[in-house]
Amino acid sequence: MDKIVVNRAAAERLRSFFPWVYRTDIQQSAGEPGDLVSVHDPGGTFLGIGYINPASEISVRILSFSEVEINRDFFREKLMAAFRKREALRGKTDACRLVHAEADELPGIIVDDYAGHLAIQVNTLGMERLRDLLLPELVELRQPKGIYEKSEAKSRSREGLGTEDRVLHGEIPGRIEIAESGARFLVNLRESQKTGFFLDQRRNREITSSYVEAGFEVLDVFANTGAFGIHAALHGARRVRLVDVSREALEQARENLALNRVAAQTVRADAFDYLTEAPGARDRFDLIILDPPPFAKAKRMTAGALKGLRHLICQSLRILRPGGFLAVFSCSHHVSQVDLQRAVLEAATDRGCRIEILEHLFQDRDHPYVLNIPMSLYLKGFLLKSF
Ligand SMILES: C[S@@+](CC[C@H](N)C(=O)[O-])C[C@H]1O[C@@H](n2cnc3c(N)ncnc32)[C@H](O)[C@@H]1O
């Protein structure tokens, strides 16, 4: 295996289990794109084994901080460790993220399980080269009914890879039915966003819907396939409105409403326009959910993202009943929880509202947050009560 040498700053980070080496950290490079390399500090001490792609700003991703062989047994152990972490979800759902890339020490790959059908996303050249070691282990351990590859992340183009959208193994039906805390959803792997369903919000849907009382009027903004709104309806909400800009997502939301035998109005609109203009003069809600896509994909976009969030919160507070609930989220790593809290306070001050924070919300446990990898915490939110 080729050896590379990194500077002292990178060596420090690697010693504290941060799994990336940036291009500018490398003092002495070696290996072809996608090759396994062993990483050393300037004194020659071993730091880890990873794969290299000098074309990417993150040039090395670490697979192991120990001197081990990267073979099928290696992947079997990592997969088994990842599966064990998800065991606590059993009984609550049959859909979860089984492998969350770096947060499960398997950089460059995501695996979701939808009732025994797997969706995988391979995001790096290095993992593309290792897939023949990992995938047979995945099949042997999970015995999936099918595997669908949905490798279309933008990160792939940075790695010099194209899109892959295909059935890899077994059969994948047009709709897969999953269960989540008493609700059921249909997942269409071929036409969905992400790898199928927003699994990371599972716990937050459960917490938010536990505040719903019979007769509530609920507005689910950025609703996607309706998961928050449907949980609210199942908890007794009298009127639910789902707003999303995506026609396909709302079509799937209507299927999900029928499956759960609940009703909701679906509105195809831009959320900013809708919240600013559309609700009728007398429309008031007891619960509003704001779950936008990542507004800040890079650090330089953070200020704009916060401005957008402030606007959405401000408009929501305008149409929330006194004593009503607002669940607000950001899924950008670059927006911290403190940033989001500040955006809430500024919007509340603008509107003259007093706000109580009832719940601090994070991505669910199948999307692990590893303290040594700051970017592994990406989803933050609050459940608020406004007076
Ligand atoms: C994070 S997802 C929401 C997930 C959803 N709450 C759930 O639990 O399944 C963000 C959603 O925002 C929608 N979206 C993106 N930009 C939008 C916009 N400007 N207005 C309305 N919806 C938008 C996307 O189509 C996507 O469904």
The ligand as an ORCA input file, in Angstrom:
! r2SCAN-3c Opt
* xyz 0 1
  C     -36.386     18.271      4.328
  S     -37.609     17.933      3.154
  C     -39.047     17.827      4.154
  C     -39.265     16.460      4.769
  C     -40.603     16.240      5.386
  N     -40.898     17.211      6.429
  C     -40.723     14.826      5.951
  O     -40.750     14.662      7.184
  O     -40.770     13.899      5.147
  C     -37.773     19.456      2.345
  C     -38.934     19.583      1.368
  O     -38.984     20.936      0.925
  C     -39.453     20.961     -0.406
  N     -39.078     22.282     -0.931
  C     -37.847     22.695     -1.334
  N     -37.888     24.017     -1.650
  C     -39.166     24.427     -1.421
  C     -39.824     25.676     -1.531
  N     -39.169     26.773     -1.924
  N     -41.126     25.735     -1.207
  C     -41.805     24.637     -0.807
  N     -41.226     23.427     -0.679
  C     -39.922     23.322     -0.980
  C     -38.828     19.765     -1.052
  O     -39.614     19.361     -2.170
  C     -38.855     18.743      0.100
  O     -40.005     17.957      0.011
*
